[in-house]
Amino acid sequence: MSTDHTIYKLHMARTLWTNTYRGKVTNDSGDYVAAIRVILGIPLDRTEVPDNAPEVTAYLTVLVEDATITADDLLVFEANLSDLLLTQLRSDYFLPEHCHFFYPSPPALLAEQSLLS
């Protein structure tokens, strides 16, 4: 089980889609931890929305495509990776406040729910 002191390193690359990045997460020993896709949730400029539209904040969608973490490591993984992503992807024009993590559903679970044919 990981500790709160787990240090992750993030190697990011742009993709062919606007505001979408691929990432490889490693631990402080250089061992593979996860493959992720990060999508920037950039709000529209206030001039592009009606005056009564609610104000929203920028965020990151993190698709964890593959990982070596266990359920016991999940909270520490998300907390530490969130800190890293929010710091690394912040700029003068993009100030994300939080991350939304998504994980693939196991094929057995999907088959049980009759979602796969």
MOPAC internal coordinates of N, CA, C and O (Angstrom, degrees):
PM7 1SCF
backbone

  N    0.0000 0     0.00 0     0.00 0    0    0    0
  C    1.4618 1     0.00 0     0.00 0    1    0    0
  C    1.5208 1   109.38 1     0.00 0    2    1    0
  O    1.2310 1   121.00 1   -39.53 1    3    2    1
  N    1.3219 1   115.69 1   140.47 1    3    2    1
  C    1.4555 1   120.55 1   179.71 1    5    3    2
  C    1.5151 1   110.70 1   -74.05 1    6    5    3
  O    1.2310 1   121.55 1   -19.15 1    7    6    5
  N    1.3055 1   114.65 1   160.85 1    7    6    5
  C    1.4579 1   120.33 1   174.66 1    9    7    6
  C    1.5146 1   108.39 1  -109.59 1   10    9    7
  O    1.2310 1   120.94 1    -8.68 1   11   10    9
  N    1.3046 1   115.81 1   171.32 1   11   10    9
  C    1.4631 1   119.55 1   178.31 1   13   11   10
  C    1.5139 1   112.25 1   -65.58 1   14   13   11
  O    1.2310 1   119.98 1   168.84 1   15   14   13
  N    1.3200 1   117.64 1   -11.16 1   15   14   13
  C    1.4616 1   122.04 1  -176.73 1   17   15   14
  C    1.5264 1   111.89 1   -96.51 1   18   17   15
  O    1.2310 1   119.87 1  -167.36 1   19   18   17
  N    1.3241 1   117.85 1    12.64 1   19   18   17
  C    1.4551 1   120.48 1   177.84 1   21   19   18
  C    1.5217 1   108.71 1   -62.91 1   22   21   19
  O    1.2310 1   121.26 1   -49.30 1   23   22   21
  N    1.3193 1   115.19 1   130.70 1   23   22   21
  C    1.4577 1   120.63 1   179.83 1   25   23   22
  C    1.5177 1   108.07 1  -110.43 1   26   25   23
  O    1.2310 1   120.74 1   -56.46 1   27   26   25
  N    1.3215 1   116.19 1   123.54 1   27   26   25
  C    1.4527 1   121.21 1   178.32 1   29   27   26
  C    1.5095 1   109.87 1  -107.55 1   30   29   27
  O    1.2310 1   121.36 1   -31.73 1   31   30   29
  N    1.3276 1   115.01 1   148.27 1   31   30   29
  C    1.4607 1   121.94 1   172.79 1   33   31   30
  C    1.5169 1   106.46 1  -116.06 1   34   33   31
  O    1.2310 1   121.17 1   -37.06 1   35   34   33
  N    1.3116 1   115.36 1   142.94 1   35   34   33
  C    1.4520 1   121.10 1  -174.83 1   37   35   34
  C    1.5225 1   109.63 1  -122.10 1   38   37   35
  O    1.2310 1   120.89 1   -52.44 1   39   38   37
  N    1.3214 1   115.90 1   127.56 1   39   38   37
  C    1.4637 1   122.74 1   176.83 1   41   39   38
  C    1.5268 1   106.16 1  -113.79 1   42   41   39
  O    1.2310 1   120.37 1   -67.27 1   43   42   41
  N    1.3311 1   116.89 1   112.73 1   43   42   41
  C    1.4692 1   121.74 1  -174.02 1   45   43   42
  C    1.5261 1   111.00 1  -109.85 1   46   45   43
  O    1.2310 1   121.37 1   -29.47 1   47   46   45
  N    1.3446 1   114.98 1   150.53 1   47   46   45
  C    1.4595 1   122.04 1   175.28 1   49   47   46
  C    1.5198 1   108.63 1  -142.20 1   50   49   47
  O    1.2310 1   120.74 1   -34.34 1   51   50   49
  N    1.3115 1   116.20 1   145.66 1   51   50   49
  C    1.4623 1   120.87 1   175.81 1   53   51   50
  C    1.5207 1   108.80 1   -71.86 1   54   53   51
  O    1.2310 1   120.97 1   -21.91 1   55   54   53
  N    1.3163 1   115.75 1   158.09 1   55   54   53
  C    1.4630 1   121.04 1   175.51 1   57   55   54
  C    1.5205 1   108.77 1  -116.88 1   58   57   55
  O    1.2310 1   120.75 1     6.74 1   59   58   57
  N    1.3121 1   116.18 1  -173.26 1   59   58   57
  C    1.4622 1   120.78 1   178.71 1   61   59   58
  C    1.5223 1   112.48 1   -83.49 1   62   61   59
  O    1.2310 1   119.91 1  -178.64 1   63   62   61
  N    1.3340 1   117.77 1     1.36 1   63   62   61
  C    1.4534 1   122.79 1   178.87 1   65   63   62
  C    1.5205 1   109.98 1  -107.14 1   66   65   63
  O    1.2310 1   120.74 1   -34.63 1   67   66   65
  N    1.3126 1   116.19 1   145.37 1   67   66   65
  C    1.4544 1   121.71 1   178.50 1   69   67   66
  C    1.5258 1   109.79 1   -63.85 1   70   69   67
  O    1.2310 1   120.76 1   -46.07 1   71   70   69
  N    1.3228 1   116.15 1   133.93 1   71   70   69
  C    1.4630 1   123.55 1   174.96 1   73   71   70
  C    1.5365 1   113.98 1    59.46 1   74   73   71
  O    1.2310 1   120.34 1  -149.51 1   75   74   73
  N    1.3233 1   116.96 1    30.49 1   75   74   73
  C    1.4610 1   121.93 1   177.93 1   77   75   74
  C    1.5215 1   108.63 1  -128.28 1   78   77   75
  O    1.2310 1   121.02 1   -46.11 1   79   78   77
  N    1.3175 1   115.65 1   133.89 1   79   78   77
  C    1.4604 1   121.86 1  -177.41 1   81   79   78
  C    1.5246 1   110.33 1  -130.61 1   82   81   79
  O    1.2310 1   120.79 1   -27.39 1   83   82   81
  N    1.3206 1   116.10 1   152.61 1   83   82   81
  C    1.4642 1   122.38 1   172.67 1   85   83   82
  C    1.5145 1   106.68 1  -105.77 1   86   85   83
  O    1.2310 1   120.93 1   -31.50 1   87   86   85
  N    1.3149 1   115.83 1   148.50 1   87   86   85
  C    1.4520 1   119.20 1  -179.66 1   89   87   86
  C    1.5131 1   112.11 1  -142.59 1   90   89   87
  O    1.2310 1   121.59 1   -30.35 1   91   90   89
  N    1.2976 1   114.56 1   149.65 1   91   90   89
  C    1.4585 1   122.23 1   172.73 1   93   91   90
  C    1.5232 1   106.25 1  -119.40 1   94   93   91
  O    1.2310 1   120.97 1   -53.96 1   95   94   93
  N    1.3195 1   115.75 1   126.04 1   95   94   93
  C    1.4600 1   121.48 1  -179.21 1   97   95   94
  C    1.5235 1   107.90 1  -104.88 1   98   97   95
  O    1.2310 1   121.07 1   -50.00 1   99   98   97
  N    1.3308 1   115.56 1   130.00 1   99   98   97
  C    1.4627 1   120.89 1   175.80 1  101   99   98
  C    1.5229 1   108.59 1  -125.89 1  102  101   99
  O    1.2310 1   120.76 1   -18.35 1  103  102  101
  N    1.3183 1   116.15 1   161.65 1  103  102  101
  C    1.4612 1   119.49 1   175.53 1  105  103  102
  C    1.5168 1   109.38 1   -88.63 1  106  105  103
  O    1.2310 1   120.39 1     1.51 1  107  106  105
  N    1.3283 1   116.85 1  -178.49 1  107  106  105
  C    1.4700 1   119.43 1  -176.27 1  109  107  106
  C    1.5230 1   112.90 1   -67.75 1  110  109  107
  O    1.2310 1   119.87 1   168.18 1  111  110  109
  N    1.3404 1   117.86 1   -11.82 1  111  110  109
  C    1.4715 1   121.75 1   175.94 1  113  111  110
  C    1.5244 1   111.37 1   -91.95 1  114  113  111
  O    1.2310 1   120.37 1   177.13 1  115  114  113
  N    1.3355 1   116.90 1    -2.87 1  115  114  113
  C    1.4553 1   120.91 1  -179.45 1  117  115  114
  C    1.5167 1   113.78 1    87.95 1  118  117  115
  O    1.2310 1   119.89 1  -175.14 1  119  118  117
  N    1.3412 1   117.82 1     4.86 1  119  118  117
  C    1.4581 1   121.69 1   179.94 1  121  119  118
  C    1.5328 1   110.06 1   -78.21 1  122  121  119
  O    1.2310 1   121.10 1   -37.82 1  123  122  121
  N    1.3267 1   115.50 1   142.18 1  123  122  121
  C    1.4616 1   122.20 1   178.27 1  125  123  122
  C    1.5235 1   110.45 1   -61.09 1  126  125  123
  O    1.2310 1   120.79 1   -45.07 1  127  126  125
  N    1.3465 1   116.09 1   134.93 1  127  126  125
  C    1.4593 1   122.00 1   176.76 1  129  127  126
  C    1.5263 1   110.58 1  -118.83 1  130  129  127
  O    1.2310 1   120.11 1   134.79 1  131  130  129
  N    1.3438 1   117.39 1   -45.21 1  131  130  129
  C    1.4659 1   119.12 1  -176.15 1  133  131  130
  C    1.5227 1   111.59 1  -161.88 1  134  133  131
  O    1.2310 1   121.99 1   -22.55 1  135  134  133
  N    1.3371 1   113.80 1   157.45 1  135  134  133
  C    1.4608 1   122.42 1   169.17 1  137  135  134
  C    1.5201 1   105.81 1  -113.32 1  138  137  135
  O    1.2310 1   120.78 1   -51.00 1  139  138  137
  N    1.3300 1   116.12 1   129.00 1  139  138  137
  C    1.4626 1   120.09 1  -176.33 1  141  139  138
  C    1.5212 1   110.87 1  -130.15 1  142  141  139
  O    1.2310 1   121.63 1   -20.80 1  143  142  141
  N    1.3102 1   114.48 1   159.20 1  143  142  141
  C    1.4628 1   122.50 1   169.92 1  145  143  142
  C    1.5239 1   105.14 1  -123.28 1  146  145  143
  O    1.2310 1   120.42 1   -48.52 1  147  146  145
  N    1.3259 1   116.80 1   131.48 1  147  146  145
  C    1.4622 1   121.52 1  -177.48 1  149  147  146
  C    1.5212 1   108.75 1  -118.22 1  150  149  147
  O    1.2310 1   121.18 1   -52.04 1  151  150  149
  N    1.3265 1   115.35 1   127.96 1  151  150  149
  C    1.4635 1   121.82 1   179.30 1  153  151  150
  C    1.5252 1   107.92 1  -118.12 1  154  153  151
  O    1.2310 1   120.94 1   -55.57 1  155  154  153
  N    1.3246 1   115.80 1   124.43 1  155  154  153
  C    1.4654 1   120.93 1  -179.13 1  157  155  154
  C    1.5186 1   109.97 1   -78.32 1  158  157  155
  O    1.2310 1   120.58 1   -55.07 1  159  158  157
  N    1.3221 1   116.50 1   124.93 1  159  158  157
  C    1.4659 1   122.08 1   175.39 1  161  159  158
  C    1.5156 1   108.63 1   -93.70 1  162  161  159
  O    1.2310 1   120.94 1   -86.83 1  163  162  161
  N    1.3266 1   115.81 1    93.17 1  163  162  161
  C    1.4626 1   121.68 1  -175.12 1  165  163  162
  C    1.5248 1   109.47 1  -100.80 1  166  165  163
  O    1.2310 1   120.07 1   -63.09 1  167  166  165
  N    1.3256 1   117.47 1   116.91 1  167  166  165
  C    1.4742 1   119.45 1   179.28 1  169  167  166
  C    1.5283 1   111.52 1   -65.89 1  170  169  167
  O    1.2310 1   121.54 1   -28.02 1  171  170  169
  N    1.3157 1   114.66 1   151.98 1  171  170  169
  C    1.4551 1   119.27 1   173.64 1  173  171  170
  C    1.5280 1   109.62 1   -65.04 1  174  173  171
  O    1.2310 1   120.99 1   -27.98 1  175  174  173
  N    1.2968 1   115.71 1   152.02 1  175  174  173
  C    1.4558 1   120.95 1   175.29 1  177  175  174
  C    1.5308 1   108.51 1   -64.06 1  178  177  175
  O    1.2310 1   120.38 1   -35.26 1  179  178  177
  N    1.3105 1   116.88 1   144.74 1  179  178  177
  C    1.4801 1   121.18 1  -178.53 1  181  179  178
  C    1.5231 1   112.36 1   -57.80 1  182  181  179
  O    1.2310 1   119.82 1   153.77 1  183  182  181
  N    1.3335 1   117.94 1   -26.23 1  183  182  181
  C    1.4611 1   120.12 1   179.10 1  185  183  182
  C    1.5320 1   111.80 1   -72.65 1  186  185  183
  O    1.2310 1   120.11 1   166.73 1  187  186  185
  N    1.3299 1   117.39 1   -13.27 1  187  186  185
  C    1.4689 1   121.59 1  -177.54 1  189  187  186
  C    1.5257 1   113.26 1   -98.93 1  190  189  187
  O    1.2310 1   119.89 1  -178.10 1  191  190  189
  N    1.3200 1   117.81 1     1.90 1  191  190  189
  C    1.4641 1   120.69 1  -177.66 1  193  191  190
  C    1.5305 1   109.39 1  -125.46 1  194  193  191
  O    1.2310 1   120.04 1   -20.55 1  195  194  193
  N    1.3300 1   117.54 1   159.45 1  195  194  193
  C    1.4654 1   119.69 1   177.38 1  197  195  194
  C    1.5295 1   111.28 1   -60.66 1  198  197  195
  O    1.2310 1   120.78 1   -25.63 1  199  198  197
  N    1.3162 1   116.12 1   154.37 1  199  198  197
  C    1.4581 1   121.41 1  -178.94 1  201  199  198
  C    1.5275 1   112.54 1   -58.04 1  202  201  199
  O    1.2310 1   120.35 1   147.49 1  203  202  201
  N    1.3105 1   116.93 1   -32.51 1  203  202  201
  C    1.4663 1   120.00 1  -177.39 1  205  203  202
  C    1.5379 1   113.64 1   -91.39 1  206  205  203
  O    1.2310 1   120.14 1  -172.03 1  207  206  205
  N    1.3210 1   117.33 1     7.97 1  207  206  205
  C    1.4726 1   120.45 1   178.30 1  209  207  206
  C    1.5299 1   109.61 1   -68.30 1  210  209  207
  O    1.2310 1   120.29 1   -37.29 1  211  210  209
  N    1.3196 1   117.05 1   142.71 1  211  210  209
  C    1.4699 1   118.97 1   179.02 1  213  211  210
  C    1.5300 1   110.84 1   -67.65 1  214  213  211
  O    1.2310 1   121.19 1   -27.45 1  215  214  213
  N    1.3127 1   115.32 1   152.55 1  215  214  213
  C    1.4638 1   119.58 1   175.26 1  217  215  214
  C    1.5103 1   108.38 1   -83.67 1  218  217  215
  O    1.2310 1   120.70 1   -45.27 1  219  218  217
  N    1.3290 1   116.27 1   134.73 1  219  218  217
  C    1.4577 1   121.30 1   179.61 1  221  219  218
  C    1.5192 1   109.13 1  -123.76 1  222  221  219
  O    1.2310 1   121.15 1   -18.20 1  223  222  221
  N    1.3080 1   115.40 1   161.80 1  223  222  221
  C    1.4628 1   120.26 1  -178.98 1  225  223  222
  C    1.5205 1   110.27 1  -111.73 1  226  225  223
  O    1.2310 1   121.35 1   -22.73 1  227  226  225
  N    1.3087 1   115.02 1   157.27 1  227  226  225
  C    1.4629 1   121.41 1   176.62 1  229  227  226
  C    1.5247 1   109.60 1   -71.17 1  230  229  227
  O    1.2310 1   120.84 1   -29.73 1  231  230  229
  N    1.3308 1   115.99 1   150.27 1  231  230  229
  C    1.4632 1   121.08 1   179.38 1  233  231  230
  C    1.5217 1   109.49 1  -151.65 1  234  233  231
  O    1.2310 1   120.44 1    -6.98 1  235  234  233
  N    1.3167 1   116.77 1   173.02 1  235  234  233
  C    1.4621 1   123.06 1   177.13 1  237  235  234
  C    1.5208 1   109.43 1  -119.80 1  238  237  235
  O    1.2310 1   120.58 1   -47.33 1  239  238  237
  N    1.3201 1   116.51 1   132.67 1  239  238  237
  C    1.4590 1   121.65 1   170.04 1  241  239  238
  C    1.5249 1   106.31 1   -96.91 1  242  241  239
  O    1.2310 1   120.42 1   -55.79 1  243  242  241
  N    1.3238 1   116.80 1   124.21 1  243  242  241
  C    1.4623 1   121.84 1  -178.59 1  245  243  242
  C    1.5256 1   108.20 1  -115.72 1  246  245  243
  O    1.2310 1   120.79 1   -68.68 1  247  246  245
  N    1.3356 1   116.10 1   111.32 1  247  246  245
  C    1.4528 1   121.41 1   175.97 1  249  247  246
  C    1.5219 1   107.68 1   -94.49 1  250  249  247
  O    1.2310 1   120.39 1   -67.10 1  251  250  249
  N    1.3128 1   116.86 1   112.90 1  251  250  249
  C    1.4621 1   120.81 1   178.61 1  253  251  250
  C    1.5235 1   105.91 1   -87.20 1  254  253  251
  O    1.2310 1   120.72 1   -76.39 1  255  254  253
  N    1.3376 1   116.23 1   103.61 1  255  254  253
  C    1.4562 1   121.16 1  -173.98 1  257  255  254
  C    1.5218 1   112.29 1   -82.62 1  258  257  255
  O    1.2310 1   120.75 1   151.45 1  259  258  257
  N    1.3135 1   116.17 1   -28.55 1  259  258  257
  C    1.4631 1   121.34 1  -179.27 1  261  259  258
  C    1.5216 1   106.52 1  -159.59 1  262  261  259
  O    1.2310 1   120.37 1   -37.11 1  263  262  261
  N    1.3258 1   116.90 1   142.89 1  263  262  261
  C    1.4663 1   119.01 1  -179.38 1  265  263  262
  C    1.5190 1   110.50 1  -158.84 1  266  265  263
  O    1.2310 1   121.70 1   -24.39 1  267  266  265
  N    1.3156 1   114.35 1   155.61 1  267  266  265
  C    1.4628 1   121.10 1   177.11 1  269  267  266
  C    1.5224 1   111.24 1  -103.05 1  270  269  267
  O    1.2310 1   119.87 1  -172.50 1  271  270  269
  N    1.3165 1   117.85 1     7.50 1  271  270  269
  C    1.4670 1   121.64 1  -177.45 1  273  271  270
  C    1.5286 1   110.44 1   -77.55 1  274  273  271
  O    1.2310 1   121.36 1   -21.25 1  275  274  273
  N    1.3013 1   115.00 1   158.75 1  275  274  273
  C    1.4637 1   121.17 1   175.85 1  277  275  274
  C    1.5286 1   108.45 1  -109.64 1  278  277  275
  O    1.2310 1   120.92 1    -7.29 1  279  278  277
  N    1.3181 1   115.84 1   172.71 1  279  278  277
  C    1.4721 1   120.02 1   178.52 1  281  279  278
  C    1.5244 1   110.77 1   -59.24 1  282  281  279
  O    1.2310 1   120.09 1   146.34 1  283  282  281
  N    1.3342 1   117.42 1   -33.66 1  283  282  281
  C    1.4652 1   120.62 1   179.14 1  285  283  282
  C    1.5241 1   112.47 1   -68.02 1  286  285  283
  O    1.2310 1   120.51 1   155.17 1  287  286  285
  N    1.3302 1   116.63 1   -24.83 1  287  286  285
  C    1.4695 1   121.83 1  -178.12 1  289  287  286
  C    1.5296 1   113.25 1   -91.06 1  290  289  287
  O    1.2310 1   120.48 1   171.14 1  291  290  289
  N    1.3187 1   116.69 1    -8.86 1  291  290  289
  C    1.4522 1   121.32 1  -168.54 1  293  291  290
  C    1.5289 1   114.41 1   -58.23 1  294  293  291
  O    1.2310 1   119.61 1   130.21 1  295  294  293
  N    1.3020 1   118.36 1   -49.79 1  295  294  293
  C    1.4728 1   120.59 1  -177.39 1  297  295  294
  C    1.5218 1   112.30 1   -64.17 1  298  297  295
  O    1.2310 1   120.74 1   136.69 1  299  298  297
  N    1.3170 1   116.19 1   -43.31 1  299  298  297
  C    1.4694 1   119.98 1   178.82 1  301  299  298
  C    1.5212 1   110.06 1   -65.64 1  302  301  299
  O    1.2310 1   120.48 1   138.34 1  303  302  301
  N    1.3364 1   116.70 1   -41.66 1  303  302  301
  C    1.4634 1   121.57 1   178.40 1  305  303  302
  C    1.5280 1   110.40 1   -58.60 1  306  305  303
  O    1.2310 1   120.18 1   128.56 1  307  306  305
  N    1.3225 1   117.26 1   -51.44 1  307  306  305
  C    1.4609 1   120.71 1  -178.30 1  309  307  306
  C    1.5226 1   112.38 1   -64.98 1  310  309  307
  O    1.2310 1   120.14 1   138.47 1  311  310  309
  N    1.3129 1   117.35 1   -41.53 1  311  310  309
  C    1.4702 1   120.41 1  -179.47 1  313  311  310
  C    1.5242 1   111.24 1   -63.97 1  314  313  311
  O    1.2310 1   120.75 1   131.45 1  315  314  313
  N    1.3309 1   116.18 1   -48.55 1  315  314  313
  C    1.4638 1   119.51 1  -177.77 1  317  315  314
  C    1.5190 1   112.25 1   -69.88 1  318  317  315
  O    1.2310 1   120.36 1   140.15 1  319  318  317
  N    1.3434 1   116.93 1   -39.85 1  319  318  317
  C    1.4614 1   119.53 1   178.87 1  321  319  318
  C    1.5255 1   110.89 1   -68.90 1  322  321  319
  O    1.2310 1   119.89 1   143.45 1  323  322  321
  N    1.3270 1   117.82 1   -36.55 1  323  322  321
  C    1.4709 1   120.88 1   176.01 1  325  323  322
  C    1.5193 1   110.81 1   -58.80 1  326  325  323
  O    1.2310 1   120.63 1   131.84 1  327  326  325
  N    1.3183 1   116.40 1   -48.16 1  327  326  325
  C    1.4689 1   120.09 1   179.04 1  329  327  326
  C    1.5282 1   110.72 1   -57.15 1  330  329  327
  O    1.2310 1   120.63 1   135.79 1  331  330  329
  N    1.3109 1   116.40 1   -44.21 1  331  330  329
  C    1.4615 1   121.61 1  -178.74 1  333  331  330
  C    1.5307 1   111.20 1   -65.61 1  334  333  331
  O    1.2310 1   120.35 1   132.17 1  335  334  333
  N    1.3225 1   116.94 1   -47.83 1  335  334  333
  C    1.4693 1   120.86 1  -179.31 1  337  335  334
  C    1.5246 1   112.20 1   -65.04 1  338  337  335
  O    1.2310 1   120.35 1   135.21 1  339  338  337
  N    1.3305 1   116.94 1   -44.79 1  339  338  337
  C    1.4655 1   120.04 1  -178.35 1  341  339  338
  C    1.5244 1   111.53 1   -63.37 1  342  341  339
  O    1.2310 1   120.42 1   147.42 1  343  342  341
  N    1.3113 1   116.79 1   -32.58 1  343  342  341
  C    1.4654 1   121.03 1   177.66 1  345  343  342
  C    1.5181 1   110.96 1   -76.32 1  346  345  343
  O    1.2310 1   120.43 1   133.53 1  347  346  345
  N    1.3300 1   116.79 1   -46.47 1  347  346  345
  C    1.4642 1   121.06 1  -174.21 1  349  347  346
  C    1.5334 1   112.75 1   -70.32 1  350  349  347
  O    1.2310 1   119.65 1   145.83 1  351  350  349
  N    1.3134 1   118.27 1   -34.17 1  351  350  349
  C    1.4646 1   120.37 1  -175.57 1  353  351  350
  C    1.5219 1   113.94 1   -96.14 1  354  353  351
  O    1.2310 1   120.15 1  -179.17 1  355  354  353
  N    1.3067 1   117.32 1     0.83 1  355  354  353
  C    1.4645 1   122.09 1   178.73 1  357  355  354
  C    1.5341 1   109.71 1   -73.74 1  358  357  355
  O    1.2310 1   121.43 1   -37.55 1  359  358  357
  N    1.3214 1   114.86 1   142.45 1  359  358  357
  C    1.4684 1   120.39 1   175.72 1  361  359  358
  C    1.5221 1   108.16 1  -146.18 1  362  361  359
  O    1.2310 1   120.77 1     1.87 1  363  362  361
  N    1.3161 1   116.14 1  -178.13 1  363  362  361
  C    1.4628 1   120.02 1   177.76 1  365  363  362
  C    1.5211 1   111.74 1   -64.13 1  366  365  363
  O    1.2310 1   120.49 1   154.27 1  367  366  365
  N    1.3458 1   116.67 1   -25.73 1  367  366  365
  C    1.4619 1   121.06 1  -174.40 1  369  367  366
  C    1.5149 1   113.21 1  -107.00 1  370  369  367
  O    1.2310 1   120.06 1   168.05 1  371  370  369
  N    1.3274 1   117.49 1   -11.95 1  371  370  369
  C    1.4613 1   121.58 1  -177.59 1  373  371  370
  C    1.5177 1   109.05 1  -133.97 1  374  373  371
  O    1.2310 1   120.90 1   -68.55 1  375  374  373
  N    1.3289 1   115.88 1   111.45 1  375  374  373
  C    1.4605 1   121.25 1  -177.45 1  377  375  374
  C    1.5329 1   109.79 1  -123.43 1  378  377  375
  O    1.2310 1   120.57 1  -101.76 1  379  378  377
  N    1.3486 1   116.52 1    78.24 1  379  378  377
  C    1.4647 1   118.75 1  -178.77 1  381  379  378
  C    1.5228 1   111.31 1   -65.72 1  382  381  379
  O    1.2310 1   120.82 1   -36.87 1  383  382  381
  N    1.3248 1   116.03 1   143.13 1  383  382  381
  C    1.4610 1   120.63 1  -177.94 1  385  383  382
  C    1.5193 1   113.56 1  -102.01 1  386  385  383
  O    1.2310 1   120.31 1   157.12 1  387  386  385
  N    1.3363 1   117.01 1   -22.88 1  387  386  385
  C    1.4547 1   119.19 1  -178.21 1  389  387  386
  C    1.5316 1   110.72 1  -158.44 1  390  389  387
  O    1.2310 1   121.10 1    -9.85 1  391  390  389
  N    1.3151 1   115.49 1   170.15 1  391  390  389
  C    1.4637 1   122.50 1   177.89 1  393  391  390
  C    1.5218 1   109.71 1  -119.21 1  394  393  391
  O    1.2310 1   121.14 1   -36.56 1  395  394  393
  N    1.3278 1   115.43 1   143.44 1  395  394  393
  C    1.4581 1   122.24 1   171.15 1  397  395  394
  C    1.5270 1   105.97 1  -109.13 1  398  397  395
  O    1.2310 1   119.85 1   -59.90 1  399  398  397
  N    1.3230 1   117.90 1   120.10 1  399  398  397
  C    1.4576 1   121.71 1   179.54 1  401  399  398
  C    1.5226 1   110.34 1   -98.41 1  402  401  399
  O    1.2310 1   120.99 1   -41.04 1  403  402  401
  N    1.3325 1   115.71 1   138.96 1  403  402  401
  C    1.4542 1   122.60 1   176.19 1  405  403  402
  C    1.5217 1   108.65 1  -131.70 1  406  405  403
  O    1.2310 1   120.88 1   -38.10 1  407  406  405
  N    1.3195 1   115.92 1   141.90 1  407  406  405
  C    1.4559 1   122.57 1  -177.58 1  409  407  406
  C    1.5228 1   109.23 1  -125.84 1  410  409  407
  O    1.2310 1   120.34 1   -30.19 1  411  410  409
  N    1.3357 1   116.96 1   149.81 1  411  410  409
  C    1.4694 1   118.48 1   177.33 1  413  411  410
  C    1.5259 1   110.75 1   -67.64 1  414  413  411
  O    1.2310 1   120.95 1   -31.91 1  415  414  413
  N    1.3209 1   115.79 1   148.09 1  415  414  413
  C    1.4599 1   120.14 1   175.36 1  417  415  414
  C    1.5210 1   108.64 1   -83.79 1  418  417  415
  O    1.2310 1   120.02 1   -42.27 1  419  418  417
  N    1.3095 1   117.57 1   137.73 1  419  418  417
  C    1.4705 1   119.66 1   178.05 1  421  419  418
  C    1.5339 1   110.06 1   -61.20 1  422  421  419
  O    1.2310 1   119.41 1   -41.98 1  423  422  421
  N    1.3354 1   118.73 1   138.02 1  423  422  421
  C    1.4721 1   121.22 1  -178.69 1  425  423  422
  C    1.5325 1   112.93 1   -54.87 1  426  425  423
  O    1.2310 1   119.71 1   144.59 1  427  426  425
  N    1.3306 1   118.16 1   -35.41 1  427  426  425
  C    1.4619 1   120.45 1  -179.72 1  429  427  426
  C    1.5246 1   110.69 1   -62.99 1  430  429  427
  O    1.2310 1   120.13 1   140.99 1  431  430  429
  N    1.3286 1   117.36 1   -39.01 1  431  430  429
  C    1.4580 1   121.10 1   179.29 1  433  431  430
  C    1.5224 1   110.86 1   -66.62 1  434  433  431
  O    1.2310 1   120.57 1   137.54 1  435  434  433
  N    1.3174 1   116.52 1   -42.46 1  435  434  433
  C    1.4693 1   120.35 1   178.95 1  437  435  434
  C    1.5227 1   110.63 1   -64.20 1  438  437  435
  O    1.2310 1   119.84 1   139.59 1  439  438  437
  N    1.3316 1   117.90 1   -40.41 1  439  438  437
  C    1.4574 1   121.60 1   179.49 1  441  439  438
  C    1.5341 1   110.38 1   -64.21 1  442  441  439
  O    1.2310 1   120.56 1   140.57 1  443  442  441
  N    1.3320 1   116.53 1   -39.43 1  443  442  441
  C    1.4626 1   120.66 1   177.94 1  445  443  442
  C    1.5267 1   111.48 1   -62.31 1  446  445  443
  O    1.2310 1   120.83 1   146.28 1  447  446  445
  N    1.3005 1   116.01 1   -33.72 1  447  446  445
  C    1.4702 1   120.59 1  -178.20 1  449  447  446
  C    1.5268 1   111.76 1   -89.14 1  450  449  447
  O    1.2310 1   120.20 1  -172.18 1  451  450  449
  N    1.3245 1   117.22 1     7.82 1  451  450  449
  C    1.4683 1   123.41 1   178.27 1  453  451  450
  C    1.5288 1   112.55 1    59.02 1  454  453  451
  O    1.2310 1   120.57 1  -148.93 1  455  454  453
  N    1.3232 1   116.51 1    31.07 1  455  454  453
  C    1.4689 1   119.29 1   178.53 1  457  455  454
  C    1.5292 1   110.71 1   -89.28 1  458  457  455
  O    1.2310 1   120.86 1   159.65 1  459  458  457
  N    1.3282 1   115.96 1   -20.35 1  459  458  457
  C    1.4563 1   120.53 1   177.13 1  461  459  458
  C    1.5197 1   108.68 1  -106.61 1  462  461  459
  O    1.2310 1   120.72 1   -37.54 1  463  462  461
  N    1.3121 1   116.23 1   142.46 1  463  462  461
  C    1.4689 1   117.52 1   178.18 1  465  463  462
  C    1.5125 1   110.16 1  -115.07 1  466  465  463
  O    1.2310 1   120.10 1   180.00 1  467  466  465

